[in-house]
Amino acid sequence: MSSSSGPDAAPALVPAPRDDLCLDFANSRFWRGTAEPTETLGGPDDLAQWCASNGAQPPETVNRLRALLRQEPQRGDALLGEAIGLRESLHRLFASAAQGRTPGAAELEPLNRALAEAPARDRLQRTGDGYAWHVAELKLTVPHLLAPVLWSAADLLVEPRLARVRQCGNPKCVWLFLDTSRAGNRRWCAMSMCGNRAKAHRHYLRHRSD
């Protein structure tokens, strides 16, 4: 992983991540149970767009990243490849947790390596609609750009909520999510999507056998 600084580095306020941001990033490739999963990170600008739309980085950082992608397209391709590799590591890590398995050292190693290269959070600072982490130097590298994803992954792994990580019961979907239901028995990523499909399929099978 690159650790270059210089003109690519600047102080920044990085949004404090949602507790399930790491799962959202893992889900940026979806319908994983099908022959042709849907890839949303098809190019370097998709990575910038993901950071912007998921609140992982403030607009000024996303603009810096897009300027870099225009100036150095080959570097953009390298950033994208590294980001996708990290995403797949996170997906394996939390899929293991969702299936009740304890991730091994080999599964943890990519996350620990990226965390070691992520920026240090030196203090919280009030923003207009909440709080953000101040970092003295934010670089245009994957561990820095995806720092909130890494922080949320590490925080989730050490908290009791890890036991609430689930995979959608639709074998074609297997979307990762955090079960916040009172009973803790949610099966579907969304009832309006996979849950209703399952209900309709069961209804069809019942009536076919009548």
N, C-alpha and C positions, 0 to 999 in steps of 0.2 A: 504494500500500500504506500502511496506517495505521501511524503511528509514535507513537501516543498512549501515555502512561505513567500516572503518578498511581496510583490504587488498583488498576489492572490489572497493575501491575508489582511484582515481588518477586524477591529473590535465589533461586537454585535450583541444585540439582545435576541436570544433564541427562545421561541415560545416554549413554555413548560408543557411537556407532552401529555396528551390523554393517556390513561392507563392502558388502553388497547390499541395505541397507535402502531405498535409493532405487529399486531395481528392484521391491521389494515394494510400495512406494507406487504406482509406475507400474502395477503389476498389480492395483490395487484396482478397476479396471474390466477385466473379462476376457471371454474369447470375443470378442475384438475383430474377428475375421475373419468373424463371423456378421452377419446382418441386424439382430439385436437383442442387442448386447453386454450383459453382466450388470454393472450398476452397484451397487457396495457402499456408495458414499457417497451415499445417497439423502436424507439430512437432516443438519443440523448435529450432532446427537448421534452420528451414525455417524462423523464426524470425530474426536470425542472418544474413541469406542470404538476406532477404529483406532490412535490414539496410545497408548491403554492396552494393547491386546492385542499390539501390536508393540514395546512397550518404548521408544517414542519419547519419552515423558514420564513422570515419576514420578506416583504416585497423587494427590499433593497438587495438582499442576498440572492434572491432568485434572479434579479436583473443582472447582478454580477456574474452569476453562473451562465446566463444566456449570452452575455457579451463574450465570455470565454469560449462558449461553444461555437460562436460565429468566427472567432479569431483562430481557434485551434480545434478543428473538427476531429482530428485524430485523437486528441486528448479526450474529447467528448465520448468517442466510442469506447475508450479505455475506462472512463468513469462509469459508463452504462454497464459494461461487462462486469466490473467490480461490484456495482450496486446489485445486479441480478444475482451474482454469486452469493452475496451477503443475504439477499432475500431468501434464496433457496435454503441457506443454512438456518435462518430463523424459522422457515416453514417446517423443516425437519425437526427442529428443537421443540416447537410448540405442538406439532402433530404427535410427537412422542408423549408430551405431557397430557394431551387430550385423550390419548389411549391408555393412560395410567402407567406409562413407563417412565422411569427415572432416566433423564438424558445422561449419557456417558461423557467422559472428558473429551472425547473426539468431537462430539456434537457441540460442546460448549466452547471449544477452542476458537472457532472463527469469531464468535461474539466477543470473547475475551480479548482477542487480538485487535478487533476493531475498537473496543472500549479503551484499550491502552493508547490508541492513536486519536481518540475523540478529544475535543477540547474540555478543559476543566471548567466546571460551573463555579464561579468565584463568589457570586452573590445574587440574590433575588432583587428584581427591580419592578416597581409598580408601572403598569402600562395602562392605556385607556380603558381596557376591558378585562383586566386581570393582572397577572404577574408573568414575568419572563426571566430567564436566566441570563445574566451578563457573562460573556466570555471575552477574555482579553484579546484573543486572536482566533478568528474563524477563517479557516482556509477553504479553498475550493477543492477539497478532497472528499472522498466518499465517507470516511469516518466523521468528518466535520459536518458535511451537508446532511447526513442522516443521524447526527448525534441524538436528536429527540427520539428517533426510533430505537437507537441503542439504549438510551436511558430508560425508555418505557419497557424494553425487553428485560433489562437487568432488574428493574424494580418489580416487574411482574413475577419473575422467577423466584425472588426471595420472599414473596408475600403469600399469605394463605389463599389469595384469589387465584393462584395458579391452579388450584383444584377446580376452579370454575371455567377453565379453558375447555372449549368443546369443538368438535368438528360436526358440521351439518350431517344429519342422518341420510341425506340424499347422496347415494354413492357416486353420482355424477358430479356433485357439487363439492363436498367435503370442505366447504368454507370454514375458516377458523373464526370463533367468536368467544366473547366473554359472557357467560351465562349470569345475568343479573336478576333472573326471576327469583321470587321468594322461595319457591320450592326447590330450585336448583335442578330442575329436570327438563329444561328446554332442549328440544331435539333438532330444531331447524334453524338455519341462519335467519330466515324470516318466514313467518306463517303465510304471508301473502304470496310468497314465491314457492319454496320447496315444500312447505307444510301443506299448502292447498293442492299442490301437484300430487303429493302422497295420498291425501284424502280422496282425491278424484280417482286415483289409480285403485285404491282399495274398494271404492264404490263400484268401479267398473268390474273388478274381479268378483265381487259379491253377486252382482246382477247377471254376470255371464254364467255363473254356476247355478243360477235358479232354474 
